[in-house]
Amino acid sequence: MSHPIAFTLSSRNPPPNISAFGPRTATFCIRNIAIDTPGMLTCTSRGVVPHLSHDNVKRTKGIRWIHTPFESFLEHKPPVPTLQPQQGQSPKINSFLRFSEDEYVLSVSLRDLGDGREMPANTNAFVTANCIQGVRRVTPSDWQSYMISCNPDIVFSLSDVPFTPPPYSQKRLTKSIERSALWLSDILRSSGPSPGPRSKPSNVFVQMAGSASAPARTAFADSLIEILRGKEAEAIQPLKCLDEGVAGYVFDMVPLRLALEGAGDLSPASFNTLFRASLSVLPKTKPRLVTSARGPHEMLRLIQDVGIDLFDTQWAQRSADIGVALDFTFPVPSHEVSGKRDLGHNLYDTAYARDFSSMMGSDDLTSGVSCQCGACSPCSVSPSEILRHSSVDSELGAKSGGTSDAPLNSAYTRAFLHHLLHTHEMSAHSLLAMHNITVMDGFFAGIRGVLSQNDLAVFEAETSRFFETYSEDTDGAGSQNVFRAAEKCWAEVEILRGKGRLARESEKEKAESAAAANIVLTMEMEEKGAEGGSGTAVSLPFAPDGESMITS
Amino acid sequence: MEFEVTHRCSTTRARVSRMKLAHGETALPTFMPVATQAAIKGLTPEQVESLGITLILNNTYHLNLRPGTDILNAAGGAHLFEGWKHNMLTDSGGFQLVSLSKFTTITEEGALFYSPFTGESTILTPEESISIQHAIGADIIMQLDDVVPSLLQGPRVEEAMERSIRWLDRCIQQHKSSEKEHMQNLFAIVQGGLDSSLRDRCLDGMLERRDQVAGYAIGGLSGGEEKGVFWRIIKQCADRLPEDRPRYAMGIGFAEDLLVCVALGIDMADCVFPTRTARFGVALTHKGPMNLKLGKHAKDFSTIDSTCPCLTCREGVSRAFLHHIVTHETTAAHALTIHNIVFQAQVMGQARDAIIAGTFPDYLRSFFSGYFGDRGYPEWCVAALRSVGVDLLKNTDIPVVSGGGAKWEYSDAA
């Protein structure tokens, strides 16, 4: 079943749209799901939104588009989702992951796009990917068959992104853009060993190759719009050029950041130059998606300077992992006082131990904006949905319940989250994930609201006000930076109470008892020495951490 | 507390009752999931509520360490602190005297704890335990008892039993002198180890105080004792405990143990087992525990149990997908915790319905044949149920096997 994407740019976008890089609003539609842009997609790990059970995914209204890296499924060959029995008209991947296609857009890439770890080199024949059992090779025809079988709404074409330390030679970049183009044509190829109605994926997104080289990026973009001839043309017919088969453009910040870091220039201007080098020759009517953008500042810049439409919320979800509750809005409420604020709260900080306000705190009252997430506005399920386990339960429910409407409960407090984080309770991260994703949803809604005023100056003014009000997440060193401070606290609690704790404790205990044994032995030896009158050095047999202990 | 027995099984000692507490009603018999540190691990209170759970347990020892009574008082108690609107029970901290015994010394005054976090010592007296439980504000609170390991024998067991009676008096005194008596209900804990004469003496002492306690727990079991001893102690205590008080078997959570206890007259039980085993990747089913880590589930696209009303099964999450995420993703723990809590609630809910319908013996027979049919009935279950007039072996050729009989799915070979 093919469900094409309709991406409709608003006719009321601000005038400098002629430049092709101005901020823009649009509606992204697939089946009956409409997503307004600038907007967001939610990241998954092993096919789940981290920390969110299916009911909590449903509770989090900002989750409409879910992106899934496929590589964790390479543990089995063929990958298990391809074996999922067909359920009605549902794509297998939706059936397997239990994200109903009526409610969610699902996109799939081979790699986890937020993972910048070094990888063995790709070749012309395969891409290397990670799964728990190690590195797996995936050929373009594997990828096509997996994706035809799983049938997600959107497939990311295979891309030859170097994950080796930069800089990359011109030869490497040339290879990268040639392979990426070739693999794109492979997935657009409609012919195959088993021709049929679903012999190619419906919607293909392409990652913009070329790394940190503007000419290479333009060369890749050119290869997309080049009219193909001969065998190359035959392969993708009826398409005339690769771009005709492309439904959206993807920019991955992780490899780009690595490459620019190698070049020593991480300035926003250099990102702009590279993005524009890719986009300048391409049609401006297709959605532009950025993965792993680092926070709202970077997102705002990319919206304002390059006209990006979609972002994943990897940064916000990672913040939930490490105990940061996001607390920012766009536009900044007018009463906001001067002095820079952080984008969120490190809830590990003991300052929150007795803070009984909600995660967005007093802002709720003054700005009239209250967070609608499952942590700040928790809502009981309606009494009719509560499970009953015996005939007397329903009597009890009716007696104690009363109202038929689902009652709104009090917000979870920073103090409670502080407690859950320090006690290593998983619920902390469920609440934080619901909250942070919702904050991002509100952020994008705010951006769309300002852009809908159809006045670029207003948007630019709001953006600068946002920059003046909030510190960028990369600002400040050490404990001055809430994200770094939180990550440190998170790691400490993880070591103290996380996975492997018992093994670590028994190691420590062994080391301690070895140390104690050594002390006893030393004393015995010293006594003997005193009796015997000799003062030779004694080497002790029990040594913690494999070091030998020498004492006189 | 309002406590009323509404139905009785005409064969066994099982009964259905309604227990009304400050945060609503709970139908008994019931299983209480454990929220050790103010949360059922991984779930939100809204989720727990949606599973039809109306009574959970919090641990006094842990809540006293974190967040501490200052913060609990400032929050207005644990219900408000953790957002739980329904009933709650707190233990006294006594059990941790055993489980964390390397940090503890017992004197007549109380239990001397060393904080595993700071190394500081604090003494937990009966008075202190009750005050902490007042700060937490649970609907049911437990006396501080002197708990010794279940398998311990000798004079220490007798001393602990007698001290538990003396400590009960101090707890009653402390509870009475507070303003919390109308909101919180104190339960006594019968101790005495595995020695029936000590149990009897403890029961004598505690029954004398029946007007001053709202209910009774049976403690000191579920610590590795032989099952044949376990059920006899439960039966001995349940037989003597007053009809008009709820009876709570502490630390019981295997389905077969729960149903035997219900048949012997138990109303409440708690255990970390169903939620803990979920985190290790084990789903509880009517055919026994299912270890989803095993490779045999990797390509199995059926749900855990097609008849289960839990969210995980209703959503159609397959064993294959659960296999993919168990022990890697917290959501796997969430999915299985949801399932296991519902499984426990279903086992107990169906018991309530069967008692009401007068079919409880049939329910026992059908549950046990489904659960143990493939490998035989544990001898102790047969004996225990026979003692209350139910013969599991009637009209069946399922064999009887000796030993504890707990079912595990350890490996693909099994």
Boltz contact constraints between the chains, C-beta under 6 A:
constraints:
  - contact:
      token1: [A, 46]
      token2: [B, 325]
      max_distance: 6.0
  - contact:
      token1: [A, 46]
      token2: [B, 328]
      max_distance: 6.0
  - contact:
      token1: [A, 46]
      token2: [B, 329]
      max_distance: 6.0
  - contact:
      token1: [A, 48]
      token2: [B, 325]
      max_distance: 6.0
  - contact:
      token1: [A, 48]
      token2: [B, 329]
      max_distance: 6.0
  - contact:
      token1: [A, 48]
      token2: [B, 331]
      max_distance: 6.0
  - contact:
      token1: [A, 51]
      token2: [B, 330]
      max_distance: 6.0
  - contact:
      token1: [A, 53]
      token2: [B, 331]
      max_distance: 6.0
  - contact:
      token1: [A, 53]
      token2: [B, 334]
      max_distance: 6.0
  - contact:
      token1: [A, 54]
      token2: [B, 315]
      max_distance: 6.0
  - contact:
      token1: [A, 55]
      token2: [B, 311]
      max_distance: 6.0
  - contact:
      token1: [A, 80]
      token2: [B, 320]
      max_distance: 6.0
  - contact:
      token1: [A, 83]
      token2: [B, 299]
      max_distance: 6.0
  - contact:
      token1: [A, 85]
      token2: [B, 301]
      max_distance: 6.0
  - contact:
      token1: [A, 96]
      token2: [B, 321]
      max_distance: 6.0
  - contact:
      token1: [A, 98]
      token2: [B, 315]
      max_distance: 6.0
  - contact:
      token1: [A, 98]
      token2: [B, 316]
      max_distance: 6.0
  - contact:
      token1: [A, 98]
      token2: [B, 317]
      max_distance: 6.0
  - contact:
      token1: [A, 354]
      token2: [B, 71]
      max_distance: 6.0
  - contact:
      token1: [A, 354]
      token2: [B, 74]
      max_distance: 6.0
  - contact:
      token1: [A, 378]
      token2: [B, 46]
      max_distance: 6.0
  - contact:
      token1: [A, 380]
      token2: [B, 46]
      max_distance: 6.0
  - contact:
      token1: [A, 380]
      token2: [B, 49]
      max_distance: 6.0
  - contact:
      token1: [A, 381]
      token2: [B, 50]
      max_distance: 6.0
  - contact:
      token1: [A, 386]
      token2: [B, 50]
      max_distance: 6.0
  - contact:
      token1: [A, 386]
      token2: [B, 52]
      max_distance: 6.0
  - contact:
      token1: [A, 387]
      token2: [B, 51]
      max_distance: 6.0
  - contact:
      token1: [A, 387]
      token2: [B, 52]
      max_distance: 6.0
  - contact:
      token1: [A, 387]
      token2: [B, 309]
      max_distance: 6.0
  - contact:
      token1: [A, 388]
      token2: [B, 52]
      max_distance: 6.0
  - contact:
      token1: [A, 389]
      token2: [B, 52]
      max_distance: 6.0
  - contact:
      token1: [A, 389]
      token2: [B, 345]
      max_distance: 6.0
  - contact:
      token1: [A, 389]
      token2: [B, 346]
      max_distance: 6.0
  - contact:
      token1: [A, 389]
      token2: [B, 349]
      max_distance: 6.0
  - contact:
      token1: [A, 390]
      token2: [B, 349]
      max_distance: 6.0
  - contact:
      token1: [A, 390]
      token2: [B, 352]
      max_distance: 6.0
  - contact:
      token1: [A, 390]
      token2: [B, 353]
      max_distance: 6.0
  - contact:
      token1: [A, 391]
      token2: [B, 353]
      max_distance: 6.0
  - contact:
      token1: [A, 392]
      token2: [B, 27]
      max_distance: 6.0
  - contact:
      token1: [A, 392]
      token2: [B, 352]
      max_distance: 6.0
  - contact:
      token1: [A, 393]
      token2: [B, 27]
      max_distance: 6.0
  - contact:
      token1: [A, 396]
      token2: [B, 25]
      max_distance: 6.0
  - contact:
      token1: [A, 396]
      token2: [B, 27]
      max_distance: 6.0
  - contact:
      token1: [A, 400]
      token2: [B, 24]
      max_distance: 6.0
  - contact:
      token1: [A, 400]
      token2: [B, 25]
      max_distance: 6.0
  - contact:
      token1: [A, 412]
      token2: [B, 83]
      max_distance: 6.0
  - contact:
      token1: [A, 416]
      token2: [B, 81]
      max_distance: 6.0
  - contact:
      token1: [A, 419]
      token2: [B, 67]
      max_distance: 6.0
  - contact:
      token1: [A, 423]
      token2: [B, 37]
      max_distance: 6.0
  - contact:
      token1: [A, 423]
      token2: [B, 66]
      max_distance: 6.0
  - contact:
      token1: [A, 425]
      token2: [B, 37]
      max_distance: 6.0
  - contact:
      token1: [A, 425]
      token2: [B, 39]
      max_distance: 6.0
  - contact:
      token1: [A, 426]
      token2: [B, 41]
      max_distance: 6.0
  - contact:
      token1: [A, 426]
      token2: [B, 42]
      max_distance: 6.0
  - contact:
      token1: [A, 426]
      token2: [B, 330]
      max_distance: 6.0
  - contact:
      token1: [A, 427]
      token2: [B, 39]
      max_distance: 6.0
  - contact:
      token1: [A, 427]
      token2: [B, 42]
      max_distance: 6.0
